[in-house]
């Protein structure tokens, strides 16, 4: 990907380009050394520079020997580094989209973080042009110090190279947390401009980046998927009950008709009439029961159609969110598998809908809502779309 080096004035780094090389060497060296020690606070830790950059730097050091006449220089041993081919590199994809929590005197900053989805250590930050002026900038990740796990609690620190010289630090914290009885996943970014001589203890500026602080965990659509399965089971049960009640009504009416047509003696007529009254009462009760089941089923189907549209819209929003962007491919497939459960659930509800339609007390309303649901599912492409996580 070609990277545009146009400037964004409000984000100009204060250190001079002449200091950049020394600062980067010191900063990267410190980062690599710090990565060798375990903090004991996190189960995972990686630090260093990308293998591609490491190979390039190693080659540059080797090639520079030709400019010197020292006889011993070519004899100094070197540990060869394997070149990383383009096809073997982990490709960076969209991980987070955020904007600054700016004060009254700050301009709003919008950034996109692209990383690999293996150990989240390589990639770049895309800084979007402000107010439709200028062009986007790309700040490569030149080093990282990552503790924790991307699928759990983590703190990832990235050193970013600015196109005009100088560096920025992006400190990224995140993971699942509880607020009362509810559970969330959140991401907090801090874009740091170091002080003079790369002083990180007294930075010139720290801008807080909102990557989304409270994504419901599990996602709302996933919880609603479980609810939809329960609702369609209830609907299927009611369809079966309607069929059973209809059969009971037919049987009772046949018994009633047979009894009414049966001739009897005068002394048995009173007993016969009592049986007839009992069967007539039973038919009335069964018809009332049938009416209730039909109305209840109508309500449940309408509820399902509304819930299914909610699931579709929530899933559509979810796969456009940072909660989804941040996930690795295995996690993303788990999220897709959750929505794919709706294929079987939808099939069951369509079967129930077709079986119930002739009994519906308001076929037009039911048909309109069913159609709205179907159109929305097709529009949102629940089952065949992939996440827009590459640009």
NUFILO-792573 format. One record per atom (N, C-alpha, C): x, y, z. Coordinates in steps of 0.05 Angstrom, whole numbers, plus 32768, in hexadecimal, padded with zeros to 4 digits. Example, Ala and Ser with C-alpha at 12.3 -4.5 7.8 and 13.67 -1.06 7.14 Angstrom:
<atoms>
81087F8E809C 80F67FA6809C 81087FBE809C 81017FD3808E 81117FEB808F 81028001809D 
</atoms>
This chain:
<atoms>
80117FE88000 800080008000 801280198000 800C802B7FED 801B80447FED 801280568004 802580648011 801F80748028 802380928021 800F80A28026 801080BE8020 801D80CD8037 803080DE8031 803E80EC8046 8036810A8048 801D81108041 8014812B8044 801181318062 8012814B8069 801281528085 7FF681588090 7FF4815480AA 7FDD815D80B9 7FE7816F80CF 7FE3818980CB 7FF1819D80DB 7FEE819A80F9 7FD681928102 7FD18192811E 7FE0817B812C 7FEA8168811C 7FF781508128 801581518123 80208168811C 803D816A8117 804D8163812F 80618152812C 8072814A8142 8087815F8148 808B81648162 809C817A8169 80BA81758166 80C3815B8168 80DF81558166 80E881598149 810181618146 810C8166812B 8112814B811E 8112814A8103 8118813180F4 8134812780FA 8147813A8100 816281328105 81658120811E 815281248131 81538115814A 814580FA8147 813680F78131 812480E0812F 813380C6812F 814980C48120 815880AA811E 816280A28139 816E80B58147 817980AE8162 816380A68175 814D80B58174 813680B08186 812B80958180 8128808E8166 811C8074815E 812E805E8168 814980618164 815B804C816C 815A8047818A 815A805D8199 8158805B81B7 813E804F81BF 8128805A81B3 810D805181BA 8109803381B4 8111802B819B 810D800F8193 811E7FFD81A3 8138800581A8 814A7FF481B8 813E7FF081D4 8135800681E0 8129800381FB 81117FF181FB 81017FF381E5 80E97FE381E3 80EF7FC681E0 81047FBF81D0 810C7FA381CC 81167F9881E6 81287FA781F4 81337F9E820D 811D7F9A8222 810A7FAD8223 80F57FAA8237 80E47F928232 80E27F898219 80D27F728212 80DE7F58821B 80F77F598223 81047F40822C 80FD7F398249 80F37F4C8257 80EC7F478273 80CE7F438277 80C77F318288 80AA7F2C828D 80A17F3E82A4 808A7F4A82A0 807F7F5B82B5 80707F4A82CA 80687F3282C3 80587F2282D6 803B7F2A82D7 80347F3F82C9 80187F4982CA 80077F3D82B4 80137F35829E 80057F2B8287 80107F11827E 7FFF7F018271 80077EE68269 80177EE7824F 80157EFC8240 80227EFE8226 80307F188224 80487F188216 80567F318211 80677F2E81F8 80657F4081E6 80777F4181CF 80807F5E81CB 80997F6181C2 80A47F7B81BD 80B97F7981A7 80BD7F8F8199 80D17F8F8184 80C87F9E816B 80D67F998155 80D07FA5813C 80C87F8F8129 80BB7F968113 80B27F828100 80C97F7480F3 80C57F5B80EB 80DA7F4B80DE 80E27F5880C3 80D07F6580B6 80D67F72809D 80E97F8980A2 80E37F9A80B6 80F57FB080BC 81107FA680C6 810F7F9180D6 81287F8580E1 813A7F7C80CA 812F7F6F80B6 813F7F66809F 814A7F7D8090 813A7F92808C 81437FAA807D 81597FB8808B 81577FBA80A6 816C7FC780B5 81867FB780B5 81837F9D80B7 819A7F8B80B6 81A87F8D809B 81997F8E8086 81A47F90806B 81B27FAB8067 81A67FC18072 81B27FDB806F 81CD7FDC807E 81CF7FCF8095 81E87FCE80A4 81FD7FBE8095 81F57FA98088 82077F998078 82117FA88060 81FF7FB48051 82067FC38039 82187FDA803F 82167FE68057 82267FFD805D 82447FF68061 824B7FDD8064 82677FD58067 82777FDD804F 826B7FDD8038 827A7FE3801F 82857FFF801F 827B8011802F 8284802D802F 829D80318041 82A5801B804E 82BB801E8061 82D2800B8059 82EB8013805F 830380038057 830E7FF2806D 83027FF28084 830D7FE3809A 830C7FC58094 83247FB98096 83277F9D808E 83177F8A80A0 83147F9180B9 83077F7F80CC 82E87F7F80C9 82DF7F9580BE 82C17F9880BD 82B37F8080B0 82BC7F778099 82AE7F60808C 82B17F46809A 82C57F4580AE 82C97F2C80BC 82B77F2980D5 82AB7F3F80DD 829A7F3E80F5 82817F2C80EE 827C7F1880FE 82667F0580F8 824B7F1380FA 82397F0980EA 821E7F1380E9 820A7EFC80EA 81F57EFF80F9 81E07EEB80F9 81CC7EF380E3 81CA7EE280CF 81B97EE880B8 819C7EE780C0 818D7EFA80B4 81707EFB80B8 81627EF2809E 814E7EE180A1 813F7ED8808A 812D7EEF8080 812E7EF28065 811D7F078059 81007EFE805A 80EF7F118061 80D27F0B8062 80C67F138047 80BC7EFF8039 80AF7F04801F 80947F118023 808B7F20800F 80727F2E8010 805B7F1B8016 805C7F048009 80467EF1800C 80467EE48028 805C7EE68036 805E7EDA8050 80587EED8067 80547F068060 804F7F1B8074 80327F1A807E 802F7F1F8097 80137F2280A2 80087F3C8098 7FF17F3B808B 7FE57F538080 7FD67F638096 7FDA7F7D8095 7FCC7F8E80A8 7FAF7F93809E 7F9C7F9080B1 7F807F9680AB 7F757FA880C0 7F5E7FB380BB 7F537FC780CE 7F4E7FBA80E9 7F597FC780FE 7F557FBD8119 7F447FD0812A 7F477FEA8127 7F387FFD8138 7F3480178128 7F1D8023812D 7F17803E8122 7F118050813A 7F1E8067813C 7F1980788153 7F1B8095814D 7F1280A58160 7F1580C2815F 7F1C80CC817A 7F2980E4817A 7F3380EF8193 7F1C80F981A4 7F2180F781BE 7F0F810581D1 7F1C812081D6 7F15813381C5 7F23814D81C4 7F17816181D8 7F29817281E2 7F20818981F2 7F18819F81E0 7F0F81B581EC 7F0581CB81DD 7F1A81D781CA 7F3481D581D1 7F4981E081C1 7F5681CD81AE 7F4D81B481AD 7F5881A0819C 7F47819B8183 7F548194816D 7F46818C8156 7F40816E8158 7F2B8165814C 7F248149814D 7F378139813C 7F4181238146 7F5381118137 7F4480F78132 7F4580ED811A 7F3980D48114 7F4F80C18109 7F5180A98115 7F668097810C 7F5A807B8108 7F69806C80F8 7F62805080F4 7F7C804080F8 7F7A802B8109 7F91801A810F 7F8E800080FF 7FA47FFB80EF 7FA57FE280E0 7FBC7FD180EB 7FB67FB880F2 7FCB7FA680FC 7FC77F8A80F0 7FDC7F7A80F3 7FD97F5E80ED 7FC77F528102 7FBB7F3B80FC 7FA97F2E810F 7FB67F15811A 7FD07F15811C 7FDE7EFE8128 7FE77F068144 7FFA7F198146 80027F248160 7FFE7F428162 7FF17F4E814E 7FE97F6A8150 80027F7C8154 80177F768146 80307F85814A 80397F958132 802E7F90811B 80367F9E8103 801E7FAC80F6 80247FC180E6 800F7FCF80D9 80147FED80D8 7FFF7FFD80DB 8001801A80DA 7FE8802780E4 7FEB804180EA 7FD4805180F1 7FCE806480DA 7FB5806580D2 7FAC807780BD 7F9F808F80CB 7FAB80A780C7 7F9F80BF80D3 7F8F80CD80BD 7F7680D080C2 7F6480DB80AD 7F6680F980AC 7F6681038094 7F6881208090 7F51812E809E 7F56814680A9 7F42815580B8 7F33816880A7 7F19816A80AC 7F08817E809F 7F0B817D8080 7F0E81658076 7F1081618059 7F278171804D 7F3B8178805D 7F5281868053 7F6A81748054 7F7C81768040 7F938166803F 7F8D81498039 7FA08138803F 7F9E811C8039 7FA4810B8051 7F9B80F28051 7FA080E08067 7FBE80DB806A 7FC680D58082 7FE280CE8088 7FE380B18091 7FFA80A5808D 7FFE80898095 8017808880A7 8013807F80C0 8029807E80D3 8030806080D8 8045805680CD 804C803980D1 8053803380EE 804C801B80F6 805580118110 80718007810C 80858013811A 80A0800B8117 80AA7FFA812E 809B7FFA8144 80A27FE9815B 80897FE7816D 808A7FD2817D 80737FCD818F 807C7FC181A9 806C7FC481BD 806F7FB681D7 80537FAF81E1 804C7F9681DC 80317F8C81E1 80307F7981F9 801F7F7F820C 801B7F6D8223 7FFD7F668224 7FF97F4D822C 7FDD7F43822D 7FD57F358213 7FBC7F31820F 7FB27F2381F8 7F9C7F3381EB 7F9C7F3481D1 7F887F4481C2 7F6B7F3A81C8 7F697F2081D0 7F4E7F1581D6 7F477F1881F3 7F597F238203 7F547F27821F 7F5C7F448227 7F687F47823E 7F717F618247 7F8D7F66823B 7F927F7E8231 7FAB7F838224 7FB37FA18227 7FCD7FA68224 7FD77FC1821F 7FEC7FBF8209 7FE67FCB81F2 7FF87FCA81DB 80037FE681D7 801D7FE881D4 802A800181CF 8037800081B4 8031801481A3 803D80158188 804D802F8185 8065802C817A 807480448171 806E80498154 80658061814E 805C80688133 8070807C8127 80778078810E 8089808A8100 8079809E80F0 807E80B880F5 807180CE80E7 807E80D380CC 806F80DA80B7 807B80DE809D 808F80F5809B 808D810980AE 809F812080AD 80B6811C80C1 80B9810580CC 80CC810080E1 80C0810280FC 80CB80F4810F 80C080F3812A 80AF80DB812E 80A580D78146 809580C0814D 807D80C8815E 806B80B6815F 805480B78172 8053809C8180 8047809B8197 8041808281A5 8023807F81A6 801A806781A0 7FFD806181A3 7FFC804B81B9 7FF0805281CF 7FEC803F81E5 7FCF803681E4 7FCB801C81E1 7FB1801181DD 7FAA7FFE81F4 7F9680048203 7F8C7FF38219 7F717FE88212 7F6B7FD0821B 7F507FC58215 7F4C7FAA8221 7F337FA1821D 7F2B7F868226 7F107F868232 7F077F6F823B 7EEC7F6D8247 7EEC7F778264 7ED57F82826C 7ED17F8B8288 7EB47F8A828F 7EAE7F8C82A9 7E937F8B82B3 7E8C7FA682BF 7E737FAE82BA 7E687FC682C7 7E4D7FBE82D3 7E4E7FB882ED 7E377FAC82FA 7E337F9082F0 7E1B7F8A82E7 7E157F6F82DD 7E1A7F6D82BF 7E207F8382B2 7E247F838295 7E427F81828E 7E477F748278 7E637F70826F 7E687F7E8255 7E807F898252 7E877F99823B 7EA37F938232 7EAA7F9C821A 7EC57F9C8210 7ECB7FB98208 7EE27FC48210 7EE87FDF8209 7F057FE38200 7F097FF881F1 7F247FFF81E7 7F2A801C81ED 7F41802181F8 7F4A803C81FF 7F65804181F1 7F66805781E1 7F7F805E81D4 7F8A807881DF 7FA5807A81E0 7FB2809281E8 7FC8809881D4 7FC580AD81C5 7FD980B581B1 7FEB80CA81BE 800580C281C1 801780D181D2 802D80DE81C1 803180F881C4 8047810681B8 805C810A81CE 807380FD81CC 808780FF81E1 8092811B81E3 809E812181FB 80AA813B81FF 80C5813D81F1 80D4815181F8 80EF815681EC 8100813E81F1 8110813781DD 8123812081DE 8114810681E4 80FC810481D9 80EC80EC81DC 80E580E681F9 80E080FA8208 80D980F78224 80BC80ED8227 80B980D4822E 809E80C98231 809380CD824D 80A580D48260 809C80DA827B 808C80F4827D 80948107826C 80878121826A 807F8126824D 806B81188243 8064811C8227 805981378221 805D81408209 8052815A8201 8034815981FF 8029814381F7 800C814181F3 8003812581F4 7FEC81208201 7FDF81068201 7FC2810A81F8 7FBB80FE81E2 7F9F810081D7 7F9180E581DB 7F7B80E581E9 7F6C80CD81EE 7F5B80C781D5 7F5C80AD81CD 7F4E80A481B5 7F37809281BE 7F1F809881B4 7F08808881BA 7F05807381A4 7F0B805A81AB 7F0780448199 7EEE803481A0 7EDF803E81B3 7EC7803081BC 7ECC802581D7 7EBF803081EB 7EC480298207 7EB380128212 7E9C800D8205 7E897FFB8212 7E787FEB81FE 7E857FD881F1 7E777FC681DF 7E6B7FAF81F0 7E517FAA81EF 7E457F9581FE 7E527F7A81F7 7E577F6A820C 7E647F508208 7E557F3B8217 7E4B7F26820A 7E4D7F2281ED 7E3C7F3781DD 7E417F3981C3 7E327F4C81B3 7E147F4881B6 7E057F5E81B3 7DE87F5D81B6 7DDB7F4981A3 7DE57F49818A 7DD97F378176 7DDC7F1A817E 7DF27F13818C 7DF67EF88194 7DE27EEF81AA 7DDD7F0181BD 7DC97EFB81D2 7DAD7EF981C5 7DA77F0A81B2 7D8D7F0A81A5 7D8A7EF08194 7DA07EE6818A 7D9F7ECD817B 7D957EB6818C 7D9F7EB581A5 7D957EA181B8 7D777EA581BE 7D6F7EBE81C1 7D537EC481C6 7D427EBC81AF 7D4B7EC18196 7D3C7EBA817E 7D377E9C817D 7D4B7E8C8185 7D487E6F8185 7D327E678199 7D327E7481B0 7D1D7E6E81C4 7D017E7681B9 7CFF7E8D81AC 7CE57E9781A2 7CDA7E84818D 7CEC7E7B817A 7CE27E6A8165 7CDA7E4F816F 7CE67E468185 7CDE7E2D8192 7CC27E30819D 7CBC7E4781A9 7CA27E4D81B4 7C8D7E4D819D 7C957E5B8187 7C827E5C8170 7C7C7E418165 7C917E318162 7C8D7E158158 7C7B7E06816A 7C7E7E0A8184 7C6D7DFC8197 7C507E058195 7C4C7E1F8190 7C317E29818D 7C247E1F8173 7C347E1D815D 7C297E128144 7C207DF68148 7C307DE68157 7C287DCB815D 7C0F7DCA816E 7C0D7DDD8181 7BF57DDE8193 7BDC7DE58183 7BDF7DF78170 7BC87DFF815F 7BBE7DE6814F 7BD17DD88144 7BCA7DBF8135 7BBC7DAB8147 7BC67DA8815F 7BBB7D958172 7B9F7D9E817A 7B9B7DB88180 7B817DC28188 7B6C7DC08172 7B757DC58159 7B637DC18142 7B597DA48141 7B6C7D928145 7B657D768144 7B517D6E815A 7B557D7A8171 7B437D758188 7B277D808182 7B267D978175 7B0C7DA3816E 7AFD7D92815B 7B0B7D888146 7AFF7D778132 7AF47D5D813F 7B057D528150 7AFD7D39815D 7AE47D3E816F 7AE57D54817E 7ACE7D5A8190 7AB57D5F8181 7AB77D6E816B 7AA07D74815A 7A947D5B814E 7AA67D488146 7A9D7D2F813A 7A8E7D1F8150 7A997D1F8168 7A8B7D11817E 7A707D1E8183 7A6F7D388182 7A567D478187 7A427D408171 7A4A7D418158 7A387D3B8142 7A2D7D1F8144 7A3F7D0C814A 7A377CF0814D 7A237CED8163 7A287CFA817A 7A167CF88190 79FA7D05818A 79FB7D1B817C 79E27D298175 79D17D188162 79DD7D088151 79CF7CF8813E 79C67CDD8148 79CF7CD78160 79C87CBD816C 79AC7CBE8179 799C7CAB8172 79817CAA817D 79837C9C8199 79737CA581AB 79737C9981C6 79577C9881D1 79557C8A81E6 793B7C8881F3 79357CA18204 791C7CA68209 79157CBE8218 79237CBF8233 79267CA88240 79327CA8825B 79507CAE825A 795C7CAB8242 79797CB0823F 797E7CCC8232 79697CD9822A 796C7CF2821C 79797D08822D 79727D098246 797D7D1D8258 799B7D19825B 79A47D00825D 79C07CFA825F 79CF7D028246 79C27CFD822F 79CD7D038215 79D17D218213 79BD7D31821B 79BF7D4E8219 79D67D59822B 79DA7D4C8242 79F07D558253 7A0B7D508245 7A0E7D3A8237 7A267D348228 7A2A7D488211 7A137D4E8204 7A157D6181EE 7A1E7D7C81F9 7A137D85820F 7A1B7D9F821B 7A387D9F8223 7A417D88822D 7A5E7D858235 7A707D87821D 7A687D7A8206 7A797D7B81EE 7A787D9781E2 7A617DA481E2 7A5E7DBF81D8 7A707DD381E8 7A707DCF8202 7A817DDF8213 7A9F7DDB820D 7AA57DC18208 7AC17DBB8202 7ACA7DC781E7 7AB87DC681D4 7ABE7DD381BA 7AC37DF181BD 7AB17DFD81CD 7AB57E1A81D2 7ACF7E2081E0 7AD67E1081F3 7AF07E148201 7B087E0F81EF 7B067DFB81DE 7B1C7DF581CB 7B1E7E0C81B7 7B087E1781AE 7B087E2D819B 7B147E4681A8 7B0E7E4B81C1 7B1A7E6181CF 7B387E5D81D2 7B3F7E4481D8 7B5C7E3E81DB 7B6A7E4281C0 7B5D7E3981AB 7B697E3C8190 7B6C7E5A8189 7B587E6A818F 7B5A7E868189 7B717E938199 7B747E8B81B2 7B8A7E9681C2 7BA57E8D81B6 7BA87E7481AE 7BC17E6A81A3 7BC87E788189 7BB37E7D8179 7BB87E8A815F 7BC17EA78164 7BB37EB58175 7BBB7ED1817B 7BD77ED28187 7BDC7EBF8199 7BF67EBF81A6 7C0C7EB98192 7C077EA6817F 7C1A7EA0816B 7C1F7EB78158 7C0A7EC58151 7C0D7EDE8141 7C207EF1814F 7C1B7EF68168 7C2C7F098177 7C497EFF8178 7C4D7EE6817D 7C687EDB817E 7C777EDD8163 7C697ED8814E 7C757EDB8133 7C7D7EF8812E 7C6B7F0A8135 7C717F268131 7C897F2E8142 7C8A7F24815B 7CA17F29816C 7CBB7F1F8160 7CB97F078155 7CD17EFB8148 7CDA7F0B8131 7CC87F148120 7CCF7F248108 7CDE7F3D8111 7CD47F4A8126 7CE17F628131 7CFC7F5B813C 7CFE7F45814C 7D177F3D8158 7D2C7F368142 7D237F29812E 7D357F218118 7D417F39810A 7D307F4D8106 7D3B7F6680FA 7D4F7F74810C 7D497F738126 7D5C7F7E813A 7D777F6F8139 7D767F558137 7D8E7F458135 7D9E7F4C811C 7D907F4F8106 7D9E7F5680ED 7DAB7F7180EF 7D9D7F8580F9 7DA87FA080FC 7DBF7FA18110 7DBC7F928126 7DD27F92813A 7DEB7F848130 7DE77F6F8120 7DFE7F618115 7E0C7F738100 7DFC7F8080F0 7E077F9380DD 7E177FA980EA 7E0E7FB38100 7E1D7FC7810F 7E357FBB811C 7E337FA38126 7E497F968134 7E617F928122 7E5D7F88810A 7E747F8280F9 7E817F9B80EE 7E747FB280F3 7E817FCB80EB 7E8E7FD98103 7E8D7FCB811A 7E977FD78133 7EB47FCE8139 7EC17FDC814B 7EDC7FD58153 7EDC7FBA8162 7EC77FB3816F 7EC57F99817C 7ECB7F828168 7EC07F858150 7EC57F71813B 7EDF7F76812D 7EE67F8F8127 7EFF7F958119 7F177F898128 7F167F8C8142 7F2D7F848152 7F327F658153 7F1D7F56814E 7F1F7F398151 7F317F2D813B 7F3E7F178142 7F4D7F08812E 7F3A7EF8811D 7F447EEA8109 7F337EDC80F6 7F237EC68104 7F2F7EB88117 7F217EA38125 7F097EAE8135 7F0E7EC58142 7EF87ED18152 7EE27EDB813F 7EEB7EE78129 7ED77EF18116 7EC57EDA810B 7ED27EC38106 7EC27EAD80FD 7EAE7EA38112 7EB67EA5812B 7EA37E9E8141 7E8B7EB18140 7E917ECB813C 7E7B7EDE813A 7E697ED88122 7E747ED1810C 7E647ECA80F4 7E547EB080F9 7E617E9D8107 7E537E84810C 7E3A7E89811D 7E3C7E9D812F 7E247EA38140 7E0D7EAD812F 7E127EBE811C 7DFC7EC8810B 7DF37EB180F8 7E047E9F80F1 7DFD7E8980DF 7DE97E7680ED 7DE87E778108 7DD47E678116 7DB87E6F810D 7DB57E888104 7D9B7E9280FC 7D907E8480E3 7DA27E7880D3 7D987E6A80BB 7D847E5580C2 7D8B7E4480D6 7D797E2E80DE 7D617E3A80EC 7D657E4E80FD 7D4F7E5A810C 7D3B7E6880F9 7D467E7680E5 7D347E8380D1 7D247E6E80C2 7D317E5880BB 7D237E4280AD 7D0B7E3880BD 7D107E3480D7 7CFA7E2B80E8 7CE37E3F80EA 7CEA7E5880EB 7CD47E6C80EE 7CC57E7080D3 7CD37E6C80BD 7CC57E6E80A3 7CB27E5780A0 7CBA7E3F80AA 7CA87E2880A9 7C8F7E2D80BA 7C947E3880D2 7C7E7E3E80E4 7C6C7E5480D8 7C787E6880CC 7C687E7E80C0 7C567E7380AA 7C617E628098 7C507E578083 7C3A7E45808D 7C407E3780A3 7C2B7E2580AE 7C157E3580BC 7C1C7E4D80C6 7C097E5D80D6 7BF97E7080C5 7C037E7780AE 7BF77E8E809E 7BD97E8B809A 7BD07E738095 7BB37E70808F 7BA27E7580A8 7BAE7E7280C0 7B9F7E7780D9 7BA27E9380E3 7BB47EA380D7 7BBA7EBE80E1 7BA17ECF80E2 7B9D7EDD80F9 7B867EEF80FA 7B8B7F0980EB 7BA47F0E80E3 7BAA7F2680D4 7BC17F1F80C1 7BBA7F1280AB 7BCE7F088098 7BDE7F1F808B 7BD17F358086 7BE07F4B8079 7BF67F56808B 7BF07F5A80A4 7C047F6480B7 7C1B7F5180BA 7C147F3780BC 7C287F2380C0 7C3A7F2280A7 7C2E7F238090 7C3D7F218077 7C4F7F398073 7C457F51807A 7C567F698077 7C6E7F688089 7C6B7F5F80A2 7C817F5E80B4 7C957F4880AD 7C8A7F3280A3 7C9C7F1C8099 7CAC7F268081 7CA07F358070 7CAD7F3F8058 7CC37F548060 7CBC7F658073 7CD07F79807D 7CE97F6B8088 7CE47F568097 7CFA7F4780A2 7D0C7F3B808C 7CFF7F2E8079 7D0E7F218063 7D1E7F358053 7D127F4C804D 7D207F61803E 7D387F6B804D 7D357F708067 7D4B7F7A8077 7D627F668078 7D5C7F4D807C 7D717F39807D 7D817F388063 7D727F3A804D 7D7F7F3A8032 7D907F54802F 7D857F6A8039 7D937F838036 7DAD7F848046 7DAC7F7A805F 7DC37F798070 7DD77F63806A 7DCE7F508059 7DDF7F398051 7DEB7F2B8069 7DDA7F23807B 7DE37F168094 7DF67EFF8090 7DF17EEF807B 7DFE7ED58079 7E157ED58065 7E197EEA8056 7E2E7EE88042 7E427F008042 7E3E7F138054 7E507F2A8053 7E687F258065 7E7E7F32805E 7E967F318070 7E9B7F4D807A 7EAB7F4E808E 7EAF7F68809C 7EC07F7A808A 7EBA7F94808A 7ECA7FA8807A 7EE37FAF808A 7EF57F9B808E 7F0D7F9F809F 7F277FA48090 7F257FA78076 7F3D7FAE8067 7F387FC68055 7F4C7FD68052 7F497FEE8042 7F627FF28031 
</atoms>
